[in-house]
Amino acid sequence: MESLKHFMWGYQPHFQTMAEARAKDFLAHFEFESNLHVQVCLVGVLEDERDDRLPICVEPQDSKYQDRLGDIPAIARRLRRCDEDRLRHSHPSAAERYERRKHLEYLQQAIREAVATLSGDDCSVFSSLPTKVGGYLVSCVLRLDRSAYEKFPRLEKHVVARTPVAASFLDAVIDEYLRDCSAELSKPDPGMNFGGFRDIEELYRGGGARICDTAAVAVGHIQGVCFRAFDRISSLKHERGSASGRIILSERGHPNVDPIVVLRDPIPVGNTRQARKLLETSGGGRSLLCDGVRIYGVGKTTGSYDPSREDLFEVEFLDHHAWELRHGGATLMRSIDGIPCQPKPPYRERKFRSDARRIFPEIEDESLDRLCRLVGAAARQRHGALLVVAPEAEREAERLAGQATRVEPFQVEEDVIDALTAIDGAVLISTSGVCHAIGVVLDGLASQLGDPARGSRYNSAIRYTGSVDGPRMAVVTSEDGTVDVVPDLKPQIPRAALDEALVELRAVADEPQPDIRRFNNVVSWLHRHRFYINADHCDEIKLLRSIVESRLTDVRCRIVYGEIAPDPGMDDSYLT
């Protein structure tokens, strides 16, 4: 039977596993550029005096923070001494509640500081408000890769008018997740029953409301109804037309806002039908003006806004039930069909460069730079576009002459991409950016990689690149703003990393009593990288897993993994 040296309550390993799995689930939607390397641990500070308990406990038991967080109480006392904004309450019960809340907040910050110090500068740390479990004040601590975390658009201020605010949509969602952790820890025997956390969409809605509250606080209102109001406005139609226009969020009299029309009777932003009707007056540089609570006029921005002020926001209505919250030209959040999200960059240049070099090994740097500019221009098109890159573009144009409009070869520039993609069909260019045909109807055999939920451009690109001889790339811009590069190559990984994982699994299988956490770590890694595993290694992994799992008879809680099967698209080019 597994024993816990750092014991707080019986189900602490189960809760830690559940909390980390939930964090990885909701943060997976933010990992379109870089891996956040999500890790979750529990830190408990003993509150009840007991001789049979350690003063500080950490879960998981093999955490690098074990026995290294003893200075948390001292940090909390220092934070209390340095707090100059403490309030005094005359009523005893109010004073007691306030002091208890402040004590928990000091402890929360102390845990975050202590873990961050041990984690180093490459890690961002977040902690939940401690909750009492088994005599310990327990905080759920989330750690993320700092470089990946800081890539998301964010504000600089975390406190406005003495009110804590979320600096980004990611921060807002993390806050909601940590609140869920505190709520789950407050239940009897946390971790005994799986579930309880809100589903991911509800978590995102909470984050969306929180980042909109940040904007409301920044323009002078403690709490607003902005998210619900803007989402409702975007869902309404006016004379059968979808929502389109802009609302400026700022305090009245802002130096960078010039009112054109001022309403004598401002409209509450919650009066969504009237607000939707007035939205029709925006456009042509004009916007509705809102102070966070009421719409008070129509106007425009003027002068050069200083983004460091962080007190002027824009809400852009994109289409039916689609809108964005922006600041200083950066999109903080997008909401589609009532579900907030972090907007993905329409075109990932770094990945395109990597894929292009693997597909066209002979391409020169100058040609690749030109291709990147052309693809970027195609990705910005409002209408759909299909750009095909082929080394032998002239010969391909001849082959497809019966279903294309051939042109005299010319060097394509960014400013003509819009015209070339305005007609149906693909634009065929060489790897050096020379165009040989437009309006090309692509051929190809039906493919299992097709997607019936996607349009004809995407599926024709899948068929074409999968059927023709020789290397090809296709860039598909859909009218909904989605940009796909076909083929979408998996990233390369070091062969040594795969070998090391297999060596680790063999070592675990050799143990008479396997370490469950060590086993979970290596099998989880193999599952995340299952695309790269060949048939022989799949068979070996299956055998080693069966050996380990047969010896885990005393483990009360286990993660169940599916079988790993070889992927037909895998070859040695994916291993470095």
SULZIMO-V785016 format. One line per field, one symbol per residue. ss: DSSP state (H for helix, E for strand, - for the rest). phi: phi as a letter, one per 40 degrees, with the letter a starting at -180 (. if undefined). burial: + if it has 9 or more other ideal C-beta (glycine too) atoms within 8 Angstrom, else -. A space follows every 10 residues. Layout:
ss: ???
phi: ???
burial: ???
This chain:
ss: ---------- -HHHHHHHHH HHHHHHHHHH --------EE EEEEEE---- -----EEEE- ---------- -HHHHHHHHH HH-------- -HHHHHHHHH HHHHHHHHHH HHHHHHHHH- --EEEEE--- EEE--EEEEE EEEEEHHHH- --------EE --EE----HH HHHHHHHHHH HHHHH----- ---------H HHHHHHHHHH HHHHHHHH-- -----HHHHH HHHHH--E-- E---EEEEEE ------EEEE EEEEEEEE-- -HHHHHHHH- --E--EEEEE ---EEEEEEE E-----HHH- -EEEEEEEE- -EEEEEE--E EEEEEE--EE E-------HH HHHHHHHHH- ----HHHHHH HHHHHHHHH- ----EEEEEE --HHHHHHH- HHH-EEEEEE E--HHHHHHH -----EEEE- ---EEEEEEE ---------- -----HHHHH HHHHHHH--- -EEEEEE--- --EEEE---- --E-HHHHHH HHHHHHHHH- -----HHHHH HHHHHHHH-H HH--HHHHHH HHHHHHHHHH ---------- ---------- -HHHE-
phi: .cbbcccbac bccccccccc cccccccdcb bcbaccfcbb bbbbbcbcca ccbccbbbbc cccccdgbbc cddccccccc ccccbcbbbc cdcccccccc cccccccdcc cccccccccg ccbbbbbccd bcbfgbcbbc bbbbcccccc ccdacccbbb fgbcbccacc dcccdccccc ccccccccfd hcbchgcccc cccccccccc cccdccccbh bcabbdcccc ccdcccbbfg cccaiabcba ccgccbbbcb bbccbdbdcc ccccccccdc cchggcacbb chbbcbibaa cagbcccccf babbbbccac faabbbafgb ccabbbfgbc acdcccaccc cccccccccb dcccdcccdc dccccccccc ccccabbbba dbcccccccc dcbabcbcda ccbdcbddcc ccbchccbbc ccgccbabfc ccbhcdbccc bccccccccc ccccccbccg cabbbbbccc gcbbbbcccc ccbcdccccc cccccccccc ccbdcccccc ccccccccbc dccccccccc cccccccccc ccccccbbcc bccbbccccc acccbb
burial: ---+-++++- ++++++++++ -+++-++-++ +----+-+-+ ++++++---- --+--+++++ +-+-++--+- -++-+++-++ --+------- ---++--+-- -+++++++++ ++++++-++- --++++++++ +-+-++++++ ++++++-++- -+-++-+--+ ----++++++ ++++++++++ +++++---++ +-----+--+ --++++++++ +++++++++- +--+-+++++ ++++++-+-- --++++++++ +--+-++-+- --+---+-+- -+--++-++- ++---+++++ ++++++++++ +---+----+ -++++-+--- +++++++--- +++++---++ ++---++-+- ++++++++++ --+---++-+ +++++++++- +--+++++++ +-++-++--+ +--+--+--- -+----++-+ +---++++++ +-++++++++ ++++--+--+ ------++++ ++++++++-- -+++++++-- --+++++-+- --+---++-- ++-+++-++- +--+-+++++ -++++++-++ +++---++-+ ++-++-++-- ++-------- ---+-----+ ---++-
